[in-house]
């Protein structure tokens, strides 16, 4: 859990509010920290969709609660994959 929290704060605030991720910060986080899952996130359309889906309150940024939604979804997908592999 500490690693997931640290990853959020490592990227949040580089472009403004230190408690949220901008689209650029989210791209950097996905590429550097979750590149094995998301690839290098070069597809702007895919990034726009991920950002829009995460930005539940449509304020133009991803706060920690919205980020946790991403982590939860990834965890569920990994669990499904793990179950299929058994």
C-alpha positions in Angstrom: 0.0 0.0 0.0 2.8 2.4 0.8 4.3 1.9 -2.6 1.0 2.8 -4.3 0.6 5.9 -2.2 4.2 6.9 -2.8 3.7 6.4 -6.5 0.8 8.8 -6.5 2.7 11.5 -4.6 5.8 11.0 -6.7 3.9 12.3 -9.7 1.2 14.6 -8.3 2.0 18.2 -8.1 4.6 18.4 -10.8 2.3 20.5 -12.9 0.2 22.2 -10.3 -1.9 20.9 -7.3 0.2 18.6 -5.3 -2.8 16.5 -4.3 -4.0 15.7 -7.9 -2.6 14.2 -11.1 -2.9 16.2 -14.3 -3.2 14.2 -17.6 0.5 14.6 -18.1 1.4 13.4 -14.6 -1.0 10.4 -15.0 0.7 9.5 -18.3 4.1 9.7 -16.6 2.9 7.5 -13.7 1.3 4.9 -16.0 4.4 4.7 -18.2 7.0 4.6 -15.4 5.3 2.7 -12.7 2.7 0.6 -14.5 4.4 0.2 -17.9 4.2 -3.6 -17.8 0.4 -3.3 -17.7 -0.2 -0.2 -19.8 2.7 -0.3 -22.1 4.3 3.0 -22.8 1.0 4.8 -23.1 1.8 6.5 -26.4 -1.8 6.2 -27.7 -3.3 9.6 -26.9 -6.8 8.4 -27.5 -6.4 5.6 -25.0 -4.8 8.0 -22.4 -7.6 10.5 -22.9 -10.2 7.7 -22.2 -8.4 6.5 -19.1 -8.1 10.0 -17.8 -11.8 10.8 -18.5 -12.9 7.5 -16.9 -10.9 8.2 -13.8 -11.9 11.9 -13.5 -15.3 11.0 -11.9 -16.0 14.6 -10.8 -14.9 16.0 -14.2 -12.7 18.6 -12.6 -9.8 18.1 -15.0 -7.6 16.2 -12.6 -7.3 12.8 -10.9 -7.3 13.0 -7.1 -6.2 10.2 -4.8 -9.7 8.7 -4.5 -10.0 8.5 -8.3 -6.5 7.1 -8.5 -7.5 4.3 -6.0 -10.3 3.4 -8.5 -7.6 2.7 -11.1 -5.6 0.6 -8.6 -8.7 -1.3 -7.7 -9.6 -2.1 -11.3 -6.1 -3.2 -12.1 -6.1 -5.4 -9.0 -9.4 -7.0 -10.0 -8.1 -7.7 -13.6 -4.9 -9.2 -12.2 -6.9 -11.4 -9.9 -9.1 -12.6 -12.8 -6.1 -13.4 -14.8 -4.5 -15.2 -11.9 -7.7 -17.3 -11.4 -7.8 -18.2 -15.1 -4.1 -19.3 -14.9 -4.8 -21.9 -12.3 
